[in-house]
Each structure stands twice: as structure tokens, then as C-alpha cells.
Amino acid sequence: MATPAITPNGGNFSGSVSVTMQTATPGASIYYTTDGTTPTQSSSLYNGPVTLTNTATVDAQGFMSGYSPSGVASASFTNTDPTYYVAKIGSDSNTCVQARSQSTPKLTINAGIACLASGDTLIIKAGTYNDIISSLSQAIPSGSSWNAPTTIKANSGDTVIIHPTGSSFCCAVYLGSGESFIVFDGLIWDGNGASTPGGPSFKDGANYIRVQNSEFKNFADSGASSTGTGFQFVNNKSHNNGTNCPEGAGHCHGYYISSSNTLIEGNDVYNNEGYGIQAYGGSLNGTIIRRNRIHDNGIGGGAGVGPSAGMVLSTGTGIQAYNNIIWNNAAGIQIQYGTVNTLVYNNTIYNNTRSAPSTPNYCVYNGSDTSGRIFENNICYQNPAGFIDVASPPAVKSNNLMPDPLFVNPAAADFHLQSGSAAINAGAPINLVATDFDGVLRPQGPAYDIGAYEFR
């Protein structure tokens, strides 16, 4: 039996492409697939041209009673214009082909996600949307690398608010079905009155997910959480979460991170019920927390006020925390629960005096079950309990400043240094911290400055 012919025989296309199939064997039927699997007589029966809108591999095979199946013809098609739109003027009855145009978008985010293939982009126009984004109900295709991620983002300059409503569910976003290399960009998740207690949550089945330029606020539970590996939370705000903490006082945080090789960078984390950033549980190996503003956490919620600090580092090897500014929490940085070789460099830790049960107002607490910690070049000012180190042997501590560092205006949260500060040129050289909080090269003088900022 003749092998079917596929026309065109693969290639790139923009928007859509019409694919035809034919066989030279009279009376034969053609069955085909578009996911790269070998066709059977349970696959789709070819009855006329097939329109492709997504990248796909078409396989076709001929069948006829009394004959062995033909060989398999295969053709790969790549969509070179993989952008779809969602807007409040849209309709979910619009096809995916139509949703490539800004004039005929989808109405809901999940309908837009259903159009995506690996590496595609979904652009969401201004407005408030009520979608719960969950891989349990609507799969999101993985990207292939950080250079070719699948992206879900707000239209440039638009305010996109996602207020999850409808059926009760754990979280505003749930990925845990093997997804990877997915980027969320420029979205605001608002949990005020939402049907989901928690914000975005990424579980062990998902890895290498990035959330950037976004906001998580007003959730009963934590703002964002992760287990697994390779997550990135960059330039986000996480605030006013833990409004009715379901786990009890002190257990709902700005970030609740239980994942390894995770980057938390450039975030503003404030007014959360528990800790600003809780890195605890699972393996935190290789996690980096840098250039964050962590303040005014431990405010309590419906469950009351529990122990809280700006940041907790635990259960991992090689965790790094540097160039962070931590102020007005119950405490600064807590290091505990089996951490090994934790590096705490060039942080500014100020006025952590908020009242919370069982939380002394320390700058840094180093627990008895830790080893190999180094604390260098940190400003620790107006934290009444100072350094608490109950480990044996104690951590390595050097070039940290406890007296007044002469901040420019701490009441306005300006922690740059004034001329004459004892922090200027008083730090140890640390190759890991080559720039300061503002991205200014270190050193600006003959030696590193202590704290998150270089004087210039």
C-alpha cells in the first residue's frame, strides 16, 4: 500500500496553514495524528484539509481491509507567529486563529491558555479577570528553555488584575504537572474576597518557573509558594497576605519557599502576617535571596500574631542572602533547621522591634543545628537582641557594624550612607557581592562598604 503524501510537506507558517493528504492506493483510508504519535485506526480520519494554528508534527498512515498498513508519512510544521490575546472585549467563541488578532481576542485567560503551544506568548489586556489558573484543569505547555519559554503576561502599560473566584481551590495559580520554563509577567493577583486562600503555588511536579514584575496581595494564606527546583521570583511585590491564616498564627508569609536553586531578587515584601520570606522545608540547596526590601512583616491576621522575622533560611546547603534591606519586622534573619554553609553578606538590618510572641528582636539568629555559616559586611543597627548565636562552633562573623551607620533618612526608608559613616571602606572584599543594592560596582573607594549600599 502506498505511503500517503502530505502537502505541504512541513515548514514554517504564520497564523495558520492548510494541510492536505492523499494516497495513491484506491479505496484506502488515511488516519492521522498531530502530536507526533504513530496513527492507528482509532486516530483522526482524514476527510479533507486540516487547518493547523499551532506548531505540530503531522503523521499519516493508510489503512484498507485485507492489506497491511502503509508506511508512515511525517511532516513538521512550525508556527512563527505564536502570540495570542485576551481582553475584556473578547469572546471565548473566537477561534485560536482569531485570537492571534488584538481585534478578536479570547475573553478569559484559561481560554487563551488553551491556544498555546510550547514557546508561545499570551498577552492579556487591561481589566479584572476571575480565572483560577491550574494545570489540573487547563494544561499550560512547557517552554523548551529560558531562551524559549511559554509566556503569560500583561499587555505593556496595562493594569491586569486577577481576582480568583468560583469554585474553592488552594491557590490562584497551581502548577504541579511537570511544567517547566513558563514565565508570568506583569500580573496582579488580588486575594481580597477570592475563592482561593493562597496566591500562586508551584509544586514538585513543576520546575523552572519565573514570576516577574507582578504582585500578590490580600490572600488569606501566603502570597506565593514553591517546592521543586529552579524557580525565579524577580521584581515582584508580595504584601498584606495572611489575612486569615488557615495554618495558624505566624504561618502565612510573603513568600513560602521550599525549593532548591531558587532566585528571589528585587522584591518588595511587606505587611504580611508571618515572615517576609520563609525559606523552609524540602531542600533549599543553592537558593539565592538578594536585593530585596523586606519590611513591616509580622502584622498578624485572623489567626492572631505568631513568631515572625524578615527572613528565615533553613534546610539547605549553600544558601546565599546578600544586599537585602530588612527593617521594621519583629526580627532580622533567622538561620536554623540544618542549614550548612549559609552566606549572609552586605545586608542592611535595621530597627526590627515589632512585638511578636517568642521572637526576640535580633539582627541575626544562628541556631544550634547549623554549620559553616559566614556573616560579613552586615549593618545591624537598632535590633535590641543583636546577634544571637547558639551554634557550636559559632558562625564566622566579621566586618559587621552595630553602631549608628548614618543613614540618609531611615524614617523615609532611605538607607544610603552619609559622608562620615563608619560603614564606608570598612568591609571585607567579597567577590560574590560585586555590586550593591542599586547595581553600583563595589568598591567605590579603597575598600568595600558595609551594608547594602556603597557610598558614592
BABA-378162 format. One record per residue (C-alpha): residue number from 1; x, y, z; residue in three letters. Coordinates in steps of 0.02 Angstrom, whole numbers, plus 50000, padded with zeros to 5 digits. Layout:
N
<rec NUM <X Y Z> 'ALA'> ...
END
This chain:
456
<rec 1 <50000 50000 50000> 'MET'> <rec 2 <50066 50171 49953> 'ALA'> <rec 3 <50126 50288 50090> 'THR'> <rec 4 <50015 50445 50098> 'PRO'> <rec 5 <50081 50612 50036> 'ALA'> <rec 6 <50066 50766 50149> 'ILE'> <rec 7 <50055 50937 50065> 'THR'> <rec 8 <50143 51049 50106> 'PRO'> <rec 9 <50274 50934 50174> 'ASN'> <rec 10 <50309 51034 50331> 'GLY'> <rec 11 <50395 51201 50358> 'GLY'> <rec 12 <50363 51367 50442> 'ASN'> <rec 13 <50197 51460 50438> 'PHE'> <rec 14 <50120 51617 50511> 'SER'> <rec 15 <49943 51616 50581> 'GLY'> <rec 16 <49879 51454 50506> 'SER'> <rec 17 <49915 51328 50371> 'VAL'> <rec 18 <49801 51209 50273> 'SER'> <rec 19 <49869 51033 50259> 'VAL'> <rec 20 <49806 50904 50134> 'THR'> <rec 21 <49840 50716 50124> 'MET'> <rec 22 <49817 50593 49984> 'GLN'> <rec 23 <49853 50412 49942> 'THR'> <rec 24 <49890 50328 49777> 'ALA'> <rec 25 <49801 50170 49834> 'THR'> <rec 26 <49618 50174 49779> 'PRO'> <rec 27 <49497 50136 49921> 'GLY'> <rec 28 <49624 50165 50059> 'ALA'> <rec 29 <49581 50274 50208> 'SER'> <rec 30 <49705 50393 50289> 'ILE'> <rec 31 <49715 50412 50477> 'TYR'> <rec 32 <49824 50547 50553> 'TYR'> <rec 33 <49891 50623 50714> 'THR'> <rec 34 <49960 50796 50754> 'THR'> <rec 35 <50059 50756 50911> 'ASP'> <rec 36 <50199 50653 50835> 'GLY'> <rec 37 <50125 50483 50881> 'THR'> <rec 38 <50102 50342 50756> 'THR'> <rec 39 <49924 50338 50684> 'PRO'> <rec 40 <49805 50194 50710> 'THR'> <rec 41 <49627 50167 50652> 'GLN'> <rec 42 <49574 50249 50816> 'SER'> <rec 43 <49660 50411 50763> 'SER'> <rec 44 <49577 50552 50664> 'SER'> <rec 45 <49508 50500 50494> 'LEU'> <rec 46 <49560 50617 50353> 'TYR'> <rec 47 <49406 50688 50266> 'ASN'> <rec 48 <49476 50850 50195> 'GLY'> <rec 49 <49603 50989 50226> 'PRO'> <rec 50 <49665 51006 50405> 'VAL'> <rec 51 <49699 51182 50472> 'THR'> <rec 52 <49845 51198 50593> 'LEU'> <rec 53 <49862 51351 50706> 'THR'> <rec 54 <49998 51285 50822> 'ASN'> <rec 55 <50167 51206 50796> 'THR'> <rec 56 <50135 51021 50762> 'ALA'> <rec 57 <50202 50861 50684> 'THR'> <rec 58 <50078 50777 50566> 'VAL'> <rec 59 <50093 50589 50543> 'ASP'> <rec 60 <49982 50498 50415> 'ALA'> <rec 61 <49959 50314 50376> 'GLN'> <rec 62 <49849 50221 50251> 'GLY'> <rec 63 <49734 50076 50300> 'PHE'> <rec 64 <49625 49960 50197> 'MET'> <rec 65 <49543 49794 50235> 'SER'> <rec 66 <49645 49647 50176> 'GLY'> <rec 67 <49807 49747 50164> 'TYR'> <rec 68 <49947 49785 50283> 'SER'> <rec 69 <49954 49967 50339> 'PRO'> <rec 70 <50060 50083 50233> 'SER'> <rec 71 <50218 50168 50289> 'GLY'> <rec 72 <50200 50324 50396> 'VAL'> <rec 73 <50219 50494 50315> 'ALA'> <rec 74 <50276 50633 50431> 'SER'> <rec 75 <50288 50822 50414> 'ALA'> <rec 76 <50335 50952 50546> 'SER'> <rec 77 <50257 51125 50547> 'PHE'> <rec 78 <50319 51273 50649> 'THR'> <rec 79 <50213 51424 50687> 'ASN'> <rec 80 <50325 51577 50680> 'THR'> <rec 81 <50192 51697 50749> 'ASP'> <rec 82 <50147 51620 50917> 'PRO'> <rec 83 <50058 51764 51005> 'THR'> <rec 84 <49878 51760 51067> 'TYR'> <rec 85 <49771 51893 51152> 'TYR'> <rec 86 <49645 51901 51293> 'VAL'> <rec 87 <49540 52057 51326> 'ALA'> <rec 88 <49377 52109 51408> 'LYS'> <rec 89 <49307 52146 51234> 'ILE'> <rec 90 <49342 51967 51181> 'GLY'> <rec 91 <49240 51810 51164> 'SER'> <rec 92 <49288 51631 51203> 'ASP'> <rec 93 <49191 51581 51047> 'SER'> <rec 94 <49329 51663 50945> 'ASN'> <rec 95 <49445 51531 50874> 'THR'> <rec 96 <49628 51521 50917> 'CYS'> <rec 97 <49666 51586 50742> 'VAL'> <rec 98 <49558 51738 50778> 'GLN'> <rec 99 <49639 51760 50949> 'ALA'> <rec 100 <49802 51800 50861> 'ARG'> <rec 101 <49725 51968 50820> 'SER'> <rec 102 <49701 52103 50951> 'GLN'> <rec 103 <49531 52141 50875> 'SER'> <rec 104 <49462 51965 50904> 'THR'> <rec 105 <49538 51905 51069> 'PRO'> <rec 106 <49481 51773 51191> 'LYS'> <rec 107 <49382 51834 51342> 'LEU'> <rec 108 <49457 51726 51481> 'THR'> <rec 109 <49636 51685 51523> 'ILE'> <rec 110 <49608 51498 51525> 'ASN'> <rec 111 <49531 51503 51351> 'ALA'> <rec 112 <49687 51594 51293> 'GLY'> <rec 113 <49800 51466 51378> 'ILE'> <rec 114 <49709 51328 51284> 'ALA'> <rec 115 <49777 51402 51122> 'CYS'> <rec 116 <49958 51396 51174> 'LEU'> <rec 117 <50095 51279 51115> 'ALA'> <rec 118 <50272 51270 51183> 'SER'> <rec 119 <50359 51439 51174> 'GLY'> <rec 120 <50201 51539 51133> 'ASP'> <rec 121 <50151 51703 51215> 'THR'> <rec 122 <49982 51752 51287> 'LEU'> <rec 123 <49956 51940 51306> 'ILE'> <rec 124 <49818 51997 51424> 'ILE'> <rec 125 <49741 52168 51402> 'LYS'> <rec 126 <49685 52284 51543> 'ALA'> <rec 127 <49545 52232 51660> 'GLY'> <rec 128 <49498 52118 51805> 'THR'> <rec 129 <49488 51932 51770> 'TYR'> <rec 130 <49419 51794 51881> 'ASN'> <rec 131 <49519 51645 51818> 'ASP'> <rec 132 <49598 51515 51929> 'ILE'> <rec 133 <49749 51455 51829> 'ILE'> <rec 134 <49776 51271 51865> 'SER'> <rec 135 <49865 51135 51769> 'SER'> <rec 136 <49737 51014 51843> 'LEU'> <rec 137 <49601 51090 51736> 'SER'> <rec 138 <49694 51175 51592> 'GLN'> <rec 139 <49868 51120 51545> 'ALA'> <rec 140 <49999 51252 51510> 'ILE'> <rec 141 <50129 51190 51385> 'PRO'> <rec 142 <50308 51200 51443> 'SER'> <rec 143 <50438 51304 51356> 'GLY'> <rec 144 <50599 51223 51298> 'SER'> <rec 145 <50723 51336 51389> 'SER'> <rec 146 <50739 51508 51468> 'TRP'> <rec 147 <50776 51570 51292> 'ASN'> <rec 148 <50612 51498 51227> 'ALA'> <rec 149 <50487 51499 51372> 'PRO'> <rec 150 <50299 51494 51365> 'THR'> <rec 151 <50246 51668 51423> 'THR'> <rec 152 <50085 51735 51501> 'ILE'> <rec 153 <50097 51923 51525> 'LYS'> <rec 154 <50006 52087 51541> 'ALA'> <rec 155 <49999 52199 51389> 'ASN'> <rec 156 <50132 52333 51403> 'SER'> <rec 157 <50068 52478 51506> 'GLY'> <rec 158 <49905 52392 51555> 'ASP'> <rec 159 <49845 52350 51730> 'THR'> <rec 160 <49790 52169 51734> 'VAL'> <rec 161 <49710 52109 51897> 'ILE'> <rec 162 <49671 51926 51926> 'ILE'> <rec 163 <49541 51903 52063> 'HIS'> <rec 164 <49509 51716 52076> 'PRO'> <rec 165 <49327 51671 52104> 'THR'> <rec 166 <49212 51524 52076> 'GLY'> <rec 167 <49244 51353 52149> 'SER'> <rec 168 <49352 51340 52304> 'SER'> <rec 169 <49532 51294 52265> 'PHE'> <rec 170 <49701 51301 52353> 'CYS'> <rec 171 <49781 51442 52259> 'CYS'> <rec 172 <49768 51573 52123> 'ALA'> <rec 173 <49892 51480 52014> 'VAL'> <rec 174 <49934 51296 52030> 'TYR'> <rec 175 <50068 51210 51927> 'LEU'> <rec 176 <50121 51035 51976> 'GLY'> <rec 177 <50105 50925 51822> 'SER'> <rec 178 <50281 50928 51751> 'GLY'> <rec 179 <50279 51105 51681> 'GLU'> <rec 180 <50442 51200 51655> 'SER'> <rec 181 <50508 51359 51576> 'PHE'> <rec 182 <50349 51460 51598> 'ILE'> <rec 183 <50353 51648 51631> 'VAL'> <rec 184 <50216 51753 51713> 'PHE'> <rec 185 <50249 51939 51688> 'ASP'> <rec 186 <50165 52099 51747> 'GLY'> <rec 187 <50010 52023 51830> 'LEU'> <rec 188 <49922 52074 51991> 'ILE'> <rec 189 <49843 51934 52093> 'TRP'> <rec 190 <49720 52002 52221> 'ASP'> <rec 191 <49654 51884 52355> 'GLY'> <rec 192 <49528 52004 52432> 'ASN'> <rec 193 <49367 51902 52439> 'GLY'> <rec 194 <49442 51770 52323> 'ALA'> <rec 195 <49390 51588 52322> 'SER'> <rec 196 <49573 51536 52338> 'THR'> <rec 197 <49660 51561 52506> 'PRO'> <rec 198 <49835 51566 52430> 'GLY'> <rec 199 <49921 51657 52289> 'GLY'> <rec 200 <50024 51571 52152> 'PRO'> <rec 201 <50087 51400 52208> 'SER'> <rec 202 <50211 51292 52115> 'PHE'> <rec 203 <50233 51111 52170> 'LYS'> <rec 204 <50361 50972 52148> 'ASP'> <rec 205 <50295 50923 51977> 'GLY'> <rec 206 <50335 51096 51907> 'ALA'> <rec 207 <50511 51169 51895> 'ASN'> <rec 208 <50596 51319 51815> 'TYR'> <rec 209 <50451 51441 51828> 'ILE'> <rec 210 <50480 51630 51832> 'ARG'> <rec 211 <50362 51761 51902> 'VAL'> <rec 212 <50419 51939 51870> 'GLN'> <rec 213 <50355 52117 51883> 'ASN'> <rec 214 <50199 52052 51970> 'SER'> <rec 215 <50105 52073 52133> 'GLU'> <rec 216 <50024 51955 52260> 'PHE'> <rec 217 <49914 52037 52391> 'LYS'> <rec 218 <49770 52013 52513> 'ASN'> <rec 219 <49772 51823 52516> 'PHE'> <rec 220 <49715 51730 52673> 'ALA'> <rec 221 <49869 51617 52656> 'ASP'> <rec 222 <50043 51654 52588> 'SER'> <rec 223 <50072 51768 52440> 'GLY'> <rec 224 <50172 51643 52336> 'ALA'> <rec 225 <50249 51472 52369> 'SER'> <rec 226 <50357 51342 52284> 'SER'> <rec 227 <50429 51168 52301> 'THR'> <rec 228 <50540 51084 52173> 'GLY'> <rec 229 <50687 51173 52091> 'THR'> <rec 230 <50738 51317 51981> 'GLY'> <rec 231 <50606 51448 52021> 'PHE'> <rec 232 <50633 51634 51998> 'GLN'> <rec 233 <50536 51772 52085> 'PHE'> <rec 234 <50601 51937 52018> 'VAL'> <rec 235 <50544 52117 52045> 'ASN'> <rec 236 <50377 52074 52125> 'ASN'> <rec 237 <50276 52143 52269> 'LYS'> <rec 238 <50206 52024 52400> 'SER'> <rec 239 <50107 52111 52535> 'HIS'> <rec 240 <49958 52105 52653> 'ASN'> <rec 241 <49948 51916 52644> 'ASN'> <rec 242 <49895 51801 52786> 'GLY'> <rec 243 <49736 51899 52818> 'THR'> <rec 244 <49655 51742 52893> 'ASN'> <rec 245 <49796 51618 52902> 'CYS'> <rec 246 <49724 51441 52890> 'PRO'> <rec 247 <49881 51361 52966> 'GLU'> <rec 248 <49876 51468 53123> 'GLY'> <rec 249 <49967 51622 53184> 'ALA'> <rec 250 <50139 51653 53108> 'GLY'> <rec 251 <50122 51528 52965> 'HIS'> <rec 252 <50071 51637 52817> 'CYS'> <rec 253 <50208 51734 52733> 'HIS'> <rec 254 <50252 51847 52589> 'GLY'> <rec 255 <50346 51703 52511> 'TYR'> <rec 256 <50347 51523 52572> 'TYR'> <rec 257 <50490 51441 52479> 'ILE'> <rec 258 <50533 51256 52493> 'SER'> <rec 259 <50626 51239 52328> 'SER'> <rec 260 <50810 51222 52282> 'SER'> <rec 261 <50909 51332 52164> 'ASN'> <rec 262 <50778 51468 52181> 'THR'> <rec 263 <50811 51652 52148> 'LEU'> <rec 264 <50718 51785 52248> 'ILE'> <rec 265 <50778 51953 52185> 'GLU'> <rec 266 <50720 52134 52183> 'GLY'> <rec 267 <50557 52105 52278> 'ASN'> <rec 268 <50464 52220 52396> 'ASP'> <rec 269 <50393 52109 52535> 'VAL'> <rec 270 <50290 52194 52671> 'TYR'> <rec 271 <50139 52192 52787> 'ASN'> <rec 272 <50123 52003 52787> 'ASN'> <rec 273 <50052 51905 52935> 'GLU'> <rec 274 <50206 51799 52966> 'GLY'> <rec 275 <50381 51807 52894> 'TYR'> <rec 276 <50426 51911 52743> 'GLY'> <rec 277 <50520 51767 52660> 'ILE'> <rec 278 <50510 51595 52737> 'GLN'> <rec 279 <50636 51479 52656> 'ALA'> <rec 280 <50595 51318 52746> 'TYR'> <rec 281 <50551 51137 52711> 'GLY'> <rec 282 <50612 51024 52573> 'GLY'> <rec 283 <50785 51064 52507> 'SER'> <rec 284 <50838 51246 52489> 'LEU'> <rec 285 <51007 51199 52415> 'ASN'> <rec 286 <51082 51336 52309> 'GLY'> <rec 287 <50943 51463 52340> 'THR'> <rec 288 <50991 51647 52319> 'ILE'> <rec 289 <50898 51791 52405> 'ILE'> <rec 290 <50964 51962 52354> 'ARG'> <rec 291 <50919 52144 52329> 'ARG'> <rec 292 <50750 52130 52417> 'ASN'> <rec 293 <50662 52256 52528> 'ARG'> <rec 294 <50584 52159 52673> 'ILE'> <rec 295 <50490 52265 52800> 'HIS'> <rec 296 <50342 52283 52916> 'ASP'> <rec 297 <50302 52097 52919> 'ASN'> <rec 298 <50228 52003 53067> 'GLY'> <rec 299 <50069 52108 53070> 'ILE'> <rec 300 <49956 51962 53119> 'GLY'> <rec 301 <49790 51916 53043> 'GLY'> <rec 302 <49632 51821 53080> 'GLY'> <rec 303 <49735 51687 53168> 'ALA'> <rec 304 <49824 51814 53279> 'GLY'> <rec 305 <50008 51859 53286> 'VAL'> <rec 306 <50140 51724 53286> 'GLY'> <rec 307 <50331 51725 53284> 'PRO'> <rec 308 <50400 51819 53135> 'SER'> <rec 309 <50559 51889 53059> 'ALA'> <rec 310 <50605 51970 52897> 'GLY'> <rec 311 <50686 51813 52828> 'MET'> <rec 312 <50709 51630 52877> 'VAL'> <rec 313 <50847 51525 52797> 'LEU'> <rec 314 <50839 51338 52832> 'SER'> <rec 315 <50851 51158 52770> 'THR'> <rec 316 <50980 51182 52635> 'GLY'> <rec 317 <51163 51193 52587> 'THR'> <rec 318 <51243 51345 52508> 'GLY'> <rec 319 <51101 51469 52533> 'ILE'> <rec 320 <51155 51648 52496> 'GLN'> <rec 321 <51075 51808 52562> 'ALA'> <rec 322 <51154 51973 52515> 'TYR'> <rec 323 <51114 52155 52475> 'ASN'> <rec 324 <50945 52142 52562> 'ASN'> <rec 325 <50868 52283 52665> 'ILE'> <rec 326 <50769 52216 52814> 'ILE'> <rec 327 <50680 52335 52933> 'TRP'> <rec 328 <50530 52356 53049> 'ASN'> <rec 329 <50496 52169 53068> 'ASN'> <rec 330 <50497 52076 53234> 'ALA'> <rec 331 <50673 52016 53193> 'ALA'> <rec 332 <50800 52015 53052> 'GLY'> <rec 333 <50869 51850 52985> 'ILE'> <rec 334 <50841 51680 53065> 'GLN'> <rec 335 <50957 51536 53015> 'ILE'> <rec 336 <50906 51366 53080> 'GLN'> <rec 337 <50846 51188 53044> 'TYR'> <rec 338 <51001 51106 52973> 'GLY'> <rec 339 <51073 51239 52859> 'THR'> <rec 340 <51252 51212 52800> 'VAL'> <rec 341 <51372 51342 52728> 'ASN'> <rec 342 <51248 51486 52729> 'THR'> <rec 343 <51322 51651 52670> 'LEU'> <rec 344 <51250 51815 52737> 'VAL'> <rec 345 <51338 51965 52660> 'TYR'> <rec 346 <51311 52153 52647> 'ASN'> <rec 347 <51134 52161 52714> 'ASN'> <rec 348 <51061 52314 52800> 'THR'> <rec 349 <50960 52256 52951> 'ILE'> <rec 350 <50878 52397 53048> 'TYR'> <rec 351 <50752 52427 53186> 'ASN'> <rec 352 <50672 52256 53192> 'ASN'> <rec 353 <50574 52291 53351> 'THR'> <rec 354 <50396 52238 53312> 'ARG'> <rec 355 <50319 52139 53454> 'SER'> <rec 356 <50285 51955 53418> 'ALA'> <rec 357 <50273 51803 53533> 'PRO'> <rec 358 <50436 51708 53563> 'SER'> <rec 359 <50532 51817 53440> 'THR'> <rec 360 <50675 51917 53517> 'PRO'> <rec 361 <50714 52072 53416> 'ASN'> <rec 362 <50876 52003 53346> 'TYR'> <rec 363 <50976 52058 53196> 'CYS'> <rec 364 <51030 51879 53156> 'VAL'> <rec 365 <50987 51718 53248> 'TYR'> <rec 366 <51102 51571 53214> 'ASN'> <rec 367 <51026 51408 53277> 'GLY'> <rec 368 <51113 51263 53361> 'SER'> <rec 369 <51079 51144 53216> 'ASP'> <rec 370 <51177 51244 53085> 'THR'> <rec 371 <51356 51235 53024> 'SER'> <rec 372 <51478 51329 52913> 'GLY'> <rec 373 <51391 51499 52916> 'ARG'> <rec 374 <51479 51662 52873> 'ILE'> <rec 375 <51410 51834 52920> 'PHE'> <rec 376 <51510 51977 52844> 'GLU'> <rec 377 <51485 52160 52799> 'ASN'> <rec 378 <51312 52175 52876> 'ASN'> <rec 379 <51240 52330 52958> 'ILE'> <rec 380 <51146 52280 53116> 'CYS'> <rec 381 <51078 52438 53194> 'TYR'> <rec 382 <50940 52459 53323> 'GLN'> <rec 383 <50897 52275 53338> 'ASN'> <rec 384 <50894 52258 53529> 'PRO'> <rec 385 <50946 52075 53538> 'ALA'> <rec 386 <51090 52097 53414> 'GLY'> <rec 387 <51173 51935 53356> 'PHE'> <rec 388 <51110 51778 53441> 'ILE'> <rec 389 <51224 51631 53404> 'ASP'> <rec 390 <51189 51467 53494> 'VAL'> <rec 391 <51282 51356 53370> 'ALA'> <rec 392 <51437 51258 53417> 'SER'> <rec 393 <51555 51306 53344> 'PRO'> <rec 394 <51484 51480 53319> 'PRO'> <rec 395 <51470 51560 53148> 'ALA'> <rec 396 <51611 51660 53070> 'VAL'> <rec 397 <51570 51843 53098> 'LYS'> <rec 398 <51674 51988 53034> 'SER'> <rec 399 <51661 52168 52974> 'ASN'> <rec 400 <51484 52191 53038> 'ASN'> <rec 401 <51430 52362 53102> 'LEU'> <rec 402 <51321 52385 53256> 'MET'> <rec 403 <51334 52574 53296> 'PRO'> <rec 404 <51242 52711 53202> 'ASP'> <rec 405 <51289 52696 53016> 'PRO'> <rec 406 <51224 52871 52974> 'LEU'> <rec 407 <51084 52826 52855> 'PHE'> <rec 408 <51022 52967 52743> 'VAL'> <rec 409 <50841 52958 52803> 'ASN'> <rec 410 <50786 52796 52886> 'PRO'> <rec 411 <50613 52867 52926> 'ALA'> <rec 412 <50585 52877 52737> 'ALA'> <rec 413 <50668 52706 52710> 'ALA'> <rec 414 <50821 52785 52629> 'ASP'> <rec 415 <50964 52679 52693> 'PHE'> <rec 416 <51102 52752 52586> 'HIS'> <rec 417 <51254 52808 52684> 'LEU'> <rec 418 <51300 52985 52730> 'GLN'> <rec 419 <51477 53051 52720> 'SER'> <rec 420 <51569 53005 52878> 'GLY'> <rec 421 <51479 52840 52904> 'SER'> <rec 422 <51581 52708 52994> 'ALA'> <rec 423 <51521 52584 52861> 'ALA'> <rec 424 <51620 52668 52721> 'ILE'> <rec 425 <51777 52573 52669> 'ASN'> <rec 426 <51758 52459 52821> 'ALA'> <rec 427 <51703 52299 52733> 'GLY'> <rec 428 <51793 52142 52682> 'ALA'> <rec 429 <51815 52108 52495> 'PRO'> <rec 430 <51686 51979 52439> 'ILE'> <rec 431 <51689 51929 52256> 'ASN'> <rec 432 <51511 51862 52266> 'LEU'> <rec 433 <51445 52037 52303> 'VAL'> <rec 434 <51519 52132 52156> 'ALA'> <rec 435 <51382 52265 52154> 'THR'> <rec 436 <51270 52345 52284> 'ASP'> <rec 437 <51080 52355 52301> 'PHE'> <rec 438 <51075 52489 52164> 'ASP'> <rec 439 <51190 52392 52047> 'GLY'> <rec 440 <51338 52507 52086> 'VAL'> <rec 441 <51507 52421 52071> 'LEU'> <rec 442 <51599 52379 52232> 'ARG'> <rec 443 <51710 52452 52294> 'PRO'> <rec 444 <51686 52637 52258> 'GLN'> <rec 445 <51831 52681 52373> 'GLY'> <rec 446 <51987 52588 52429> 'PRO'> <rec 447 <51882 52452 52513> 'ALA'> <rec 448 <51706 52380 52515> 'TYR'> <rec 449 <51574 52471 52616> 'ASP'> <rec 450 <51470 52379 52746> 'ILE'> <rec 451 <51284 52358 52712> 'GLY'> <rec 452 <51177 52351 52556> 'ALA'> <rec 453 <51238 52516 52482> 'TYR'> <rec 454 <51406 52582 52427> 'GLU'> <rec 455 <51434 52765 52467> 'PHE'> <rec 456 <51461 52873 52313> 'ARG'> 
END
